[in-house]
Every structure is written in structure tokens, then in C-alpha cells.
Amino acid sequence: MSHKWIERATSPAQAVAGIKSGHRIFIHGACATPTPLTDALAARKDVENVRVYHVHTAGPAAWIGPGQQGHYRAVSLFTGAPLRAAVNEGLADHVPIFLSDIPNLFRTQVPLDIAFVQVSPPDRHGLCSLGTSIDCARAAVDTAKFVVAEINEQMPRTLGDSTLPLKRISAYIHTNRPLHEHHPEPESAVEARIGELIAPLIENGSTLQMGIGGIPDAVLARLHDKRDLGIHSEMFSDRVVELVESGAVTNKLKAVGRGRIITSFINGTRRLFDFVNDNPGVAFYPCDWTNDTSVIRRNPKVVAINSAIEVDLTGQVCADSIGHKIFSGIGGQMDFIRGAALSPGGKPIIALPATAAKGRVSRIVNQLNAGAGVVTTRGHVHWVVTEYGAVNLHGMSLRERAEALISIAHPDFRGELRRSAVHLRHSTPGV
């Protein structure tokens, strides 16, 4: 395709000129957040009651906050760092929802007026790529009345169900800027120990799902001696690239997407963006398919590694809030915990440090804090891992669960937890 399309690019202010009061807007998320468009949106003060739907955005969020009251109302389907304060101050809304359910939300309950996305330049067929985030963006661009895009020269062209015809885009800007990057923090001693405990649970030929953060990275860093691992995950980050390069990840034993990494979005650095660019070994699909339990379970030995904020003595897992304060969201945890449990030889794993607040608070608790959300129920939980050990709660009684979880709590809190277990009749005196 010729470069005449560049001549039709507009300014960010012109691109968002079609926003009207009462509109419902979708904003592309993670590394694909179209910041020039959201900045232009924030500058529009002549509209009212615009609802802005999104998952996890990156970078500044000028359209959120006290100055935007009455103009824009963020509706967070998964709350990341830019939104936490606004959500917990009542300046933005949070919707508890499975990641796998969001596409159908746009199809059936929340008709979108405009989708703001960031895409790659069109190829010779006039097709752009949604790049680093397909997740629920696929449903957004398919169902919105209008699509407004940032066409970024640096957005990788990803393969799978990621194409967006240029003719589908109503207005666009042309940029050549780096994507938002996520750089991992140095590994802590606690994360390292948890990684050491989880790595032996992963057998050769396993199919992995992992989130982002210190614990998943610590696990991935200890899998280079494994063979024929596969990746089927809602997302992945830079550490997976290292496993591919070392030969540990081949994807050849998977039942779904054999020979390819299957994902819904990525979050990482330029190295990761370059890895997925035009890579036939990586396929991006919408999150209602990648996170479909009936799809996940078809792969062998699915190991799902997910985090938690706290776990009570019956096995209830809170992963989205600190008491009443929203921290993140349901995301895909339950999709993959259940999918792994149903997979032949699968292992659903919840991993968390034993304490918080610099050791002052136990994250293994006798009961969840008031307002804490149960993301993974005690009927779905299997493996729970802290730096003090790994226990499989599946099939255990309430008494046995309490004893197992106390054994992996920080030693300073075990006595208190035992007393609570006796009081709650989950244990017997002297146990």
C-alpha cells in the first residue's frame, strides 16, 4: 500500500472532535494505550457525561481526576496504577468482571460509540494490526460505531486475530513514538524463594499461564532446564523471550496452537515488542477465546501461576482489593485456575509472600478483611505457595486446610492463626 494514507492523518484535537456528550468510549490498554488521543480527549471540556471504558491503561491519565468531574467518568474493568486513587476516591468506577466476559459485555450490554486504539501502519493490503493488545480491543473495534486510531510506526505488527482494515478507521493520527514499556523490578529474596518452590512443580511438557510481576518472573527465570514447555496465557512479558531463546519453550506438545505461543496481550519492553513483531510463532487472540476454560483445559499439564493479596484459612483467595479498596481486578485468574484444574495433569497455583507491610501483616489470615473480594473460591483453589512452602488444598477438609496454610504462614503469625483456627473450629486444641 502506498504512503498516501499519511496525508490523511489529522491532529489529535481533530481526531477527538467527534466526541459528544453521553458517548461511551473504549480506550486501548497496557502498552497500546494511545496517549496522544487520551491527552487530546482530556483537553475537551465542552462535553458532559462521557463514559470511558478500559482495562489496564499505561502512562498518564489526564482524563481522570477532579478537573474532569462531569465531563468524563472512567469505568475500569481492571484497575491498574493510574486508576487506583481515582476509583478509591469515588472519582472513577470499577466493574468486577472476568476478563473473558468483557468482549461479550460490549456486544450485548454496553454498546460503544467510539473505540480509541493504537495500531501499526497498514500493510500492502490496507490492514493495520492491533499490535500488543488484542484482549477486548477486538470486540471494541468490531462493535463501536466509530474507530479513532493512533497509527504508530513503532507498534509491532502481530499475527493472529489482530487485523484492522484502515477503511474501518474513521479518523487517525500518525506518530512515531516508543510504546509504553514495563520494566521488571530486581528480584527480591522472597520472590526468589517462591520461584524455587514453584519451579519443581512444573514438569517438562507443561503449558504455562502466568501474570506479570516479581513472582511470575522469578518462576520463569528458573525454568531454563525444562524441556518442551508451551505458553497459552492471557499475557506474557520479557522472561518468556528468554525461555524461547534457551530452547525451554517449544510449544510442540500443546493441543491448542501447537508450535505457537498463544496470548491475548503483552506487557514488557522494546525487546518483547521486537520479538512479537511479525513473528509467526506468536498468535494473538481475543480474551474470550484465550481465557475460555474449554479451550485452556485441552492443553496438557496446564500450570497457572496467579497472585493474591490474602488467603484465609479456608482457602478463599482475595486478589483484587485490600479490604474495600480496589487494587486491581478479577482479570483472568479464575479462567485459568479452573482451566488448569481441568487440564490433564494441570496445576493451578496461587503464589504470594507470607507477609505485607514490611512483615507487620500476615497475608495468610483467619478471615478476609471486611470488603475483600473473593476472586478464587475455596472450591477452586488448589496449590498455595509462600516462601515458607507449597501446599495443595484440593480435597482437604476445612481443618486440614487451616493446618496446611498455617504451615506456610510466617512463623511470627502461626500461633495467632492456630488460636483463630481453634476458635473458628477449623482445628483442634494442641494441633
C-alpha positions in Angstrom: 0.0 0.0 0.0 1.3 3.5 -0.8 2.0 6.0 1.9 -0.8 8.3 0.8 -2.6 7.3 3.9 -0.2 9.5 5.9 -1.5 12.6 4.1 -5.0 11.9 5.5 -3.8 11.9 9.1 -5.2 14.6 11.4 -4.1 16.2 14.6 -5.1 14.7 17.9 -7.6 17.5 18.5 -9.2 16.9 15.2 -9.3 13.1 15.8 -11.3 13.5 19.0 -13.6 16.3 17.7 -16.4 13.8 17.1 -16.8 13.0 20.8 -20.2 14.1 22.0 -21.9 14.3 25.5 -23.2 11.0 26.6 -20.9 8.9 24.4 -19.4 5.6 25.5 -15.7 5.3 24.6 -13.3 2.4 24.8 -9.5 3.1 25.3 -6.9 0.5 24.2 -4.8 -0.7 27.1 -1.4 -1.6 28.5 1.5 -0.8 26.2 -1.0 0.1 23.4 -2.6 3.0 25.4 -3.0 5.8 22.7 -1.7 8.6 25.0 -1.8 11.4 22.4 -5.5 10.7 21.9 -6.3 10.5 25.6 -4.4 13.7 26.2 -6.5 15.4 23.5 -9.6 13.9 25.0 -8.7 15.4 28.4 -8.5 18.8 26.8 -12.1 18.6 25.6 -14.1 20.4 28.3 -17.2 21.0 26.1 -18.7 17.6 26.7 -20.6 16.0 29.6 -21.2 12.5 31.0 -18.8 10.7 28.7 -18.2 7.2 30.0 -14.7 5.8 29.3 -14.3 2.0 29.4 -10.9 0.5 29.6 -8.9 -2.4 31.2 -5.4 -1.5 32.3 -4.1 1.7 30.8 -0.4 2.8 30.9 1.1 6.2 31.2 -0.5 9.4 32.3 -4.3 9.5 32.6 -5.1 13.2 32.3 -8.8 12.4 31.6 -9.2 11.2 35.2 -9.4 13.3 38.3 -11.1 16.2 40.0 -10.8 18.5 37.0 -12.7 16.0 34.8 -15.8 15.6 37.0 -18.9 16.0 35.0 -17.0 15.7 31.7 -15.6 12.1 31.8 -16.3 9.1 34.0 -13.8 6.3 33.9 -15.2 2.8 34.0 -12.4 0.5 34.9 -12.8 -3.2 34.0 -9.4 -3.9 35.6 -7.8 -1.2 37.7 -4.1 -0.5 37.2 -1.9 2.0 38.9 -3.2 5.1 37.1 -6.7 4.5 38.2 -6.4 3.2 41.8 -6.6 6.5 43.5 -9.5 7.8 41.4 -11.5 4.6 41.9 -10.9 4.6 45.7 -11.8 8.3 46.0 -15.1 7.7 44.1 -13.9 9.7 41.1 -14.0 6.6 38.8 -16.0 3.4 38.7 -14.8 -0.2 38.9 -16.6 -3.2 37.4 -15.8 -6.6 38.8 -15.8 -8.9 35.8 -13.9 -11.9 34.3 -11.6 -10.8 31.6 -13.2 -13.5 29.4 -16.6 -11.8 29.8 -15.6 -8.3 28.7 -15.9 -8.8 24.9 -19.5 -10.0 25.3 -20.2 -7.0 27.5 -19.5 -4.8 24.5 -21.6 -6.9 22.2 -24.7 -7.2 24.4 -24.9 -4.7 27.3 -22.5 -1.7 26.7 -22.8 -0.5 23.1 -19.7 1.6 22.3 -19.9 4.8 20.3 -16.1 5.2 19.7 -13.1 3.0 20.2 -9.7 4.7 20.7 -6.9 2.3 19.7 -3.2 2.3 18.8 -2.3 0.3 15.7 0.5 -0.5 13.3 0.8 1.2 9.9 -1.3 -0.5 7.2 0.4 -3.2 5.1 0.1 -3.5 1.3 -3.4 -4.9 1.8 -4.5 -1.9 3.8 -4.6 -3.9 7.0 -3.4 -2.4 10.3 -2.6 -4.6 13.4 -3.9 -4.0 16.9 -0.4 -4.9 17.9 0.4 -5.6 21.6 -3.2 -5.8 22.9 -6.0 -7.8 21.3 -7.8 -8.8 24.5 -11.1 -6.9 24.5 -9.9 -4.4 21.9 -11.0 -6.8 19.2 -14.6 -6.7 20.3 -14.4 -2.9 20.8 -13.3 -2.2 17.2 -15.7 -4.7 15.9 -18.8 -3.2 17.7 -18.1 0.5 18.1 -19.9 2.9 15.7 -16.6 4.7 15.0 -12.9 3.8 15.4 -10.3 6.5 16.1 -6.7 5.4 15.9 -3.2 6.4 16.6 -1.2 4.8 13.8 2.3 4.4 15.3 5.3 3.5 13.2 6.7 1.7 16.3 3.7 -0.5 17.0 4.6 -4.1 16.2 2.6 -6.0 13.6 1.3 -9.0 15.5 -0.3 -12.1 14.0 -3.5 -14.0 14.8 -6.9 -12.2 15.1 -5.3 -8.8 15.2 -6.0 -7.1 11.8 -8.0 -3.9 11.5 -8.7 -2.5 8.0 -7.6 1.1 7.5 -11.0 1.7 5.9 -12.7 0.8 9.2 -10.9 3.7 10.9 -12.9 7.0 10.9 -10.1 9.3 11.9 -6.5 8.8 12.8 -3.3 10.5 13.8 0.2 9.4 12.7 3.0 9.1 15.2 6.5 7.6 15.6 7.0 7.2 19.3 8.1 4.5 21.7 5.3 2.4 23.2 4.7 2.4 27.0 7.2 -0.1 28.5 7.0 -2.2 31.7 10.5 -2.8 33.2 10.8 -5.6 35.8 12.0 -4.8 39.3 15.1 -6.5 40.7 14.2 -9.9 42.2 13.7 -10.0 46.0 14.8 -12.8 48.3 11.2 -13.7 48.9 10.3 -13.8 45.2 13.4 -15.9 44.6 12.4 -18.4 47.2 8.9 -18.7 45.9 10.3 -19.2 42.4 12.5 -22.0 43.8 9.4 -23.7 45.3 7.2 -23.5 42.2 9.8 -24.4 39.6 9.9 -28.2 40.6 6.1 -28.3 40.3 6.4 -27.6 36.6 7.1 -30.7 34.5 8.6 -31.0 31.1 5.8 -30.5 28.5 3.7 -28.3 30.7 1.7 -25.4 29.3 2.2 -22.2 31.2 0.0 -19.3 32.1 1.5 -16.5 34.2 0.8 -12.9 35.0 3.2 -10.0 35.3 5.3 -9.2 38.4 8.1 -10.4 40.5 6.8 -13.9 41.4 6.0 -15.0 37.8 9.4 -13.6 36.7 11.1 -15.5 39.4 9.5 -18.7 38.4 10.3 -18.2 34.7 13.9 -17.4 35.5 14.2 -21.0 37.0 12.8 -23.0 34.1 15.7 -22.9 31.6 16.5 -26.6 32.3 12.9 -27.6 31.4 12.0 -29.1 28.0 9.1 -28.6 25.6 7.2 -26.1 27.6 4.3 -24.3 26.0 2.7 -20.9 26.5 -1.0 -20.3 26.5 -1.6 -17.2 28.6 -3.8 -14.1 28.6 -0.5 -12.2 28.6 3.3 -12.6 28.9 6.4 -10.5 29.4 10.1 -10.4 28.6 11.0 -13.5 30.6 9.2 -15.7 28.1 11.5 -14.5 25.3 14.5 -15.8 27.3 12.8 -19.2 27.6 12.2 -19.4 23.9 15.8 -18.5 23.2 17.1 -21.1 25.6 15.1 -23.8 24.0 12.9 -24.5 27.0 9.8 -23.3 25.3 9.0 -25.1 22.1 5.1 -25.3 22.2 5.3 -28.6 20.3 3.3 -30.6 22.8 0.3 -28.3 23.1 -3.1 -29.3 21.9 -4.2 -25.8 21.1 -1.9 -23.6 18.9 0.8 -26.3 18.6 4.1 -24.7 17.8 3.0 -21.2 18.7 2.7 -19.1 21.8 -0.9 -18.1 22.3 -1.7 -14.9 24.1 -4.2 -12.0 24.3 -1.8 -9.2 25.1 1.8 -8.5 26.2 3.4 -6.1 28.7 7.1 -5.5 28.6 10.0 -3.7 27.0 11.2 -3.0 23.4 12.9 -6.4 23.4 9.5 -8.0 23.8 7.9 -5.8 21.1 10.6 -6.8 18.7 10.1 -10.4 19.5 6.4 -10.5 18.6 6.8 -8.2 15.6 5.7 -10.3 12.5 6.5 -13.5 14.4 4.5 -16.5 13.2 5.5 -18.3 16.4 3.2 -15.9 18.4 -0.5 -15.7 17.9 -2.7 -13.0 19.5 -6.4 -13.8 20.0 -9.3 -12.1 21.9 -9.5 -12.8 25.6 -12.9 -14.5 25.4 -11.1 -17.3 23.4 -7.7 -17.4 25.1 -9.4 -17.4 28.5 -12.2 -19.8 27.6 -11.9 -22.7 30.1 -13.0 -25.2 27.5 -10.0 -24.1 25.4 -7.5 -23.9 28.2 -8.3 -27.4 29.5 -7.4 -29.0 26.2 -3.7 -28.3 26.7 -1.7 -30.8 28.7 -0.3 -30.1 32.2 -1.5 -26.5 32.3 0.3 -24.7 35.1 -1.5 -21.4 36.0 0.5 -19.1 38.3 -1.5 -16.3 39.8 -1.0 -13.9 42.7 -3.1 -13.0 45.7 -3.4 -10.2 48.3 -4.5 -12.5 51.1 -5.8 -16.1 51.6 -8.0 -17.1 54.5 -7.7 -20.4 56.4 -10.5 -22.0 54.4 -8.7 -21.2 51.1 -10.6 -18.2 49.9 -8.4 -16.0 47.7 -8.6 -12.3 47.6 -6.7 -10.9 44.6 -8.4 -7.7 43.7 -8.8 -5.5 46.7 -7.3 -4.5 50.1 -10.4 -4.6 52.1 -12.8 -2.2 50.4 -10.0 -0.5 48.4 -9.8 -1.8 44.9 -6.2 -2.7 43.9 -6.6 -4.5 40.5 -9.5 -6.7 39.3 -10.7 -10.2 38.7 -8.9 -10.4 35.4 -8.2 -13.9 34.1 -7.3 -15.6 37.4 -10.5 -17.7 37.7 -10.5 -18.5 34.0 -7.0 -20.1 34.3 -7.3 -21.5 37.8 -10.3 -23.6 36.6 -8.8 -24.3 33.2 -5.6 -25.7 34.8 -7.6 -27.8 37.3 -9.5 -29.4 34.4 -6.3 -29.9 32.3 -4.8 -33.4 32.3 -2.0 -33.2 34.9 -2.7 -29.5 35.4 -1.7 -27.4 38.5 -3.5 -24.2 39.5 -1.1 -22.2 41.7 -1.8 -19.2 43.9 1.5 -17.6 45.0 2.0 -14.8 47.5 4.6 -13.5 50.0 3.7 -14.6 53.5 3.6 -11.0 54.8 2.9 -7.5 53.8 3.8 -4.0 55.3 7.4 -5.0 55.8 6.5 -8.1 57.8 3.9 -6.5 60.1 0.9 -8.1 58.5 0.3 -11.8 57.6 -1.2 -12.5 54.2 -2.4 -15.9 55.4 -5.4 -14.7 57.6 -8.1 -16.3 59.7 -10.7 -14.4 57.8 -10.6 -12.0 54.9 -10.7 -8.3 55.6 -14.1 -6.6 55.5 -14.8 -5.7 51.9 -12.2 -8.1 50.5 -13.3 -9.7 47.2 -13.2 -13.5 46.8 -11.7 -13.9 43.3 -10.8 -17.6 43.6 -13.3 -19.6 45.8 -12.2 -22.2 48.3 -13.8 -24.8 46.0 -11.5 -23.8 43.1 -8.2 -23.3 45.0 -5.5 -26.0 44.7 -1.9 -25.1 45.3 -0.9 -22.2 47.5 2.7 -21.2 47.8 4.6 -18.7 50.0 8.3 -18.5 50.7 7.7 -21.0 53.6 6.3 -23.8 51.5 3.8 -25.2 49.0 0.6 -26.9 49.9 -2.2 -28.4 47.8 -5.6 -27.7 49.4 -7.7 -29.6 46.9 -9.7 -32.3 48.6 -8.7 -31.2 52.1 -11.3 -30.6 54.9 -11.5 -27.1 56.5 -9.5 -28.4 59.4 -6.8 -29.8 57.1 -6.7 -26.6 55.0 -6.2 -24.5 58.1 -3.3 -26.6 59.3 -1.7 -26.6 55.8 -2.0 -22.9 55.4 -0.7 -22.2 58.9 2.4 -24.3 58.0 3.3 -21.9 55.2 2.5 -18.7 57.0 5.3 -16.6 58.5 6.4 -18.2 61.8 5.6 -15.0 63.7 1.9 -15.4 62.9 1.4 -19.1 63.2 0.5 -19.1 66.9 -2.2 -16.4 66.4 -3.5 -18.3 63.4 -3.7 -21.6 65.3 -5.7 -19.9 68.0 -8.0 -18.4 65.4 -8.4 -21.8 63.8 -9.5 -23.4 67.1 -11.9 -20.6 67.7 -13.4 -21.0 64.2 -13.5 -24.8 64.7 -11.2 -25.3 61.8 -8.7 -27.0 64.1 -8.5 -28.7 67.4 -6.6 -27.6 70.6 -3.0 -28.6 70.6 -2.8 -29.0 66.8 
